[in-house]
Amino acid sequence: MIDTHCHIDFEEYDDDRDKVIKRAREKLDAIIVSGISLESNHDVIKLSDKHASFIYPSLGFHPVSSQNCSDSELKESQKHLIDNIKNIVAIGEVGMDFFYVKDKSLRERQKEIFTKFIEIANDYKVPLLMHVRDCEKKALNLVLNYEDIPYIIFHCYGGSLKTARRIMERDNYYMSFSTMLCYSQKHQDLIKNISLDHVLTETDSPYLAMTKEERNEPANVVNACKKIAEIQNIDLDIVDKVTTNNARKVFNI
């Protein structure tokens, strides 16, 4: 099993990061840690260097953060990304967030910045890992204009089934499902109708734990896999094999 999206570089893990990674090694084949800012991207690179062949880096800029950053900070982040392009498995997380952001001008700013990252992914032929909450359809319509991005990943997919079916029309497009499957009826209803051939698994740690008081961690991706197996009425071994192979193909690990 592979946790294709987590943030164990965050300060929430400063006191026991090595223990969290040890628990993950006992259950998982790999972890992909996603950067959300220039500072975070630096931390992700350090973490992946320290735990090579188990932790893999994805560098990005979270849309809610990017809309408020200066042009100089954004350019520096993009330069750092390009300088490390051969050492990362994806660009992300990047995208748009229309759940938290309602202001039209800020949404347009998010789209402009997102488009720049899409263009980098297209130019360098690197997978794109997208955070597109409450704007999945808009994001899909946007990335469909680019033909040289090898793989598109909808992180923590929560869009409509109609949009999901459009995503599944593309062999190189994937939706990632998190530990939210254990308690979210919406996500449970979605996964019933999603082919495993288009599914990746994640935790989004430290977020999306079983309760608001808990801190999530990569080892818990096992719970998401178990829920998929239960809902789709298939063996856990099949879910493990297919989703792991999907992740290995998408991220070339």
C-alpha positions in Angstrom: 0.0 0.0 0.0 1.1 3.5 -0.7 0.0 6.8 0.9 0.1 9.1 -2.1 -0.5 12.3 -0.3 0.5 13.4 3.2 2.3 16.2 5.0 4.6 14.6 7.6 6.9 17.5 7.2 4.5 19.6 9.3 5.3 20.7 12.8 2.6 18.3 14.1 5.2 15.6 13.7 8.2 17.3 15.1 8.1 15.4 18.4 7.7 11.9 17.0 8.3 12.0 13.2 10.7 9.0 13.2 8.2 6.9 15.1 5.5 7.8 12.6 7.7 6.9 9.7 8.6 3.6 11.5 5.0 2.7 11.8 4.4 3.5 8.2 7.4 1.3 7.1 5.8 -1.6 8.9 2.6 -1.4 6.8 3.3 0.5 3.6 5.5 0.3 0.5 6.0 4.0 0.1 4.9 7.5 1.1 4.6 10.6 -1.0 5.0 13.9 0.9 3.5 16.9 -0.8 4.8 20.4 -0.3 2.5 23.4 0.1 4.8 26.4 0.1 8.5 27.3 -0.6 9.5 26.5 3.0 7.5 23.3 3.0 9.0 22.2 -0.3 12.5 22.6 1.2 11.5 20.4 4.1 10.0 17.8 1.9 13.2 17.5 -0.1 15.2 17.1 3.1 12.8 14.4 4.4 12.9 12.4 1.1 16.7 12.6 1.0 16.9 11.2 4.6 14.4 8.4 3.8 15.3 7.7 0.2 13.4 4.8 -1.5 10.5 5.1 1.0 9.6 8.8 1.1 9.2 10.5 -2.3 8.8 14.3 -2.8 6.1 16.2 -4.6 6.6 20.0 -4.6 3.8 22.5 -4.9 2.0 25.5 -3.5 -1.4 25.2 -1.8 -4.0 27.4 -3.5 -5.2 29.1 -0.4 -1.6 30.1 0.4 -0.6 30.9 -3.1 -3.4 33.5 -3.6 -1.9 35.6 -0.9 1.8 35.2 -1.7 4.0 37.9 -3.4 5.0 37.5 -7.0 8.6 37.2 -5.9 7.8 34.4 -3.5 5.9 32.6 -6.2 8.7 33.0 -8.7 11.2 31.7 -6.2 9.0 28.7 -5.5 8.6 27.9 -9.2 12.4 28.2 -9.7 13.0 25.9 -6.8 10.5 23.5 -8.3 12.2 23.5 -11.7 15.6 23.2 -10.2 14.5 20.0 -8.5 12.3 18.7 -11.3 14.4 15.6 -11.9 14.2 14.7 -8.2 10.4 14.8 -7.6 7.6 12.4 -8.5 5.0 15.1 -9.1 4.1 18.8 -9.0 1.6 19.4 -6.2 -0.2 20.0 -4.4 -1.4 22.9 -6.6 -4.8 23.9 -7.7 -7.8 25.9 -6.7 -10.0 25.9 -3.6 -13.5 27.2 -4.0 -14.7 25.8 -0.7 -12.7 28.2 1.5 -12.4 31.0 -1.1 -15.6 32.7 -2.3 -14.2 36.0 -3.5 -14.2 36.1 -7.4 -11.0 38.1 -7.7 -9.1 35.6 -5.4 -10.5 32.7 -7.3 -9.2 34.2 -10.5 -5.8 34.7 -8.8 -5.8 31.0 -7.8 -6.6 30.1 -11.4 -3.8 32.2 -12.8 -1.2 30.7 -10.4 -2.6 27.1 -11.0 -2.2 27.6 -14.8 1.4 28.5 -14.4 2.0 25.2 -12.5 0.0 23.3 -15.1 2.3 24.8 -17.8 5.4 23.6 -15.9 4.0 20.1 -15.5 3.2 20.1 -19.3 6.6 21.6 -20.3 8.6 19.1 -18.2 6.2 16.2 -18.6 5.8 15.7 -14.8 2.6 14.3 -13.1 0.3 16.9 -11.7 -1.2 16.4 -8.2 -4.2 18.7 -7.8 -6.1 20.2 -4.9 -9.4 21.3 -6.5 -12.0 21.4 -3.8 -15.4 22.4 -5.0 -14.1 23.1 -8.5 -13.3 19.7 -9.8 -15.2 20.2 -13.1 -13.5 23.5 -13.7 -10.1 22.0 -13.1 -10.8 19.1 -15.4 -11.8 21.4 -18.2 -8.6 23.4 -17.6 -6.2 20.5 -17.7 -7.8 18.8 -20.7 -6.2 21.6 -22.7 -2.7 20.1 -22.0 -1.6 17.0 -23.7 1.9 16.5 -22.4 1.2 16.0 -18.7 1.8 12.2 -18.2 -0.7 11.8 -15.3 -3.3 13.9 -13.6 -4.3 13.2 -9.9 -7.4 14.6 -8.3 -6.2 14.6 -4.7 -8.9 13.7 -2.2 -11.6 13.6 -4.9 -14.9 14.9 -3.7 -16.6 16.0 -6.9 -19.7 14.7 -8.7 -20.1 11.2 -10.1 -20.7 12.9 -13.5 -17.3 14.6 -13.4 -15.7 11.3 -12.1 -17.0 9.5 -15.1 -15.4 12.1 -17.4 -12.2 11.6 -15.5 -12.3 7.9 -16.1 -12.6 8.5 -19.8 -8.9 9.4 -19.7 -6.5 6.4 -19.1 -3.9 8.7 -17.4 -6.3 10.5 -15.0 -6.7 9.3 -11.4 -8.7 10.1 -8.3 -7.2 9.7 -4.8 -9.4 8.6 -1.9 -8.5 9.2 1.7 -9.3 7.9 5.1 -12.4 10.1 4.8 -14.0 6.9 3.3 -14.3 5.5 6.8 -16.9 8.1 7.8 -18.0 10.2 4.8 -21.2 9.0 3.2 -20.5 11.2 0.2 -17.2 9.5 -0.5 -18.6 6.1 0.2 -21.3 6.7 -2.4 -18.7 7.8 -4.9 -16.3 4.9 -4.5 -19.1 2.5 -5.3 -19.0 3.7 -8.9 -15.3 4.3 -9.4 -13.1 1.7 -11.2 -10.1 0.7 -9.2 -8.1 1.3 -12.3 -8.5 5.0 -11.6 -8.0 4.9 -7.8 -5.1 6.0 -5.6 -5.1 6.0 -1.8 -4.0 8.7 0.7 -4.3 10.0 4.2 -3.7 13.8 3.8 -2.1 13.5 7.2 -2.2 15.2 9.6 -5.7 15.9 8.4 -8.8 13.6 7.9 -8.3 11.4 11.0 -11.2 9.4 12.4 -12.0 12.2 14.9 -11.2 15.9 15.0 -9.1 15.3 18.1 -6.8 12.8 16.4 -3.8 13.4 14.2 -3.8 11.2 11.1 -0.7 9.4 9.9 0.3 7.5 6.8 -0.1 4.0 8.3 -3.8 4.7 8.4 -4.1 4.5 4.7 -4.7 0.8 5.4 -8.1 1.8 6.7 -9.0 3.5 3.4 -8.1 0.4 1.5 -10.2 -1.8 3.8 -13.2 0.5 3.3 -12.8 0.3 -0.5 -12.7 -3.5 -0.3 -15.8 -3.5 1.9 -17.8 -1.2 -0.3 -16.8 -2.7 -3.6 -17.1 -6.2 -2.1 -13.7 -7.4 -3.2 -10.7 -8.8 -1.5 -8.4 -6.4 0.3 -5.4 -8.0 -1.5 -6.9 -6.9 -4.8 -7.4 -3.3 -3.6 -3.8 -3.3 -2.3 -2.3 -4.7 -5.5 -4.3 -2.5 -8.0 -3.9 0.8 -6.1 -0.2 0.1 -5.3 0.5 -0.6 -9.0 -1.4 2.5 -10.0 0.7 4.6 -7.7 4.0 3.0 -8.8 3.0 3.7 -12.4 1.9 7.3 -11.9 4.8 8.4 -9.8 7.4 6.1 -11.3 8.5 4.6 -8.0 
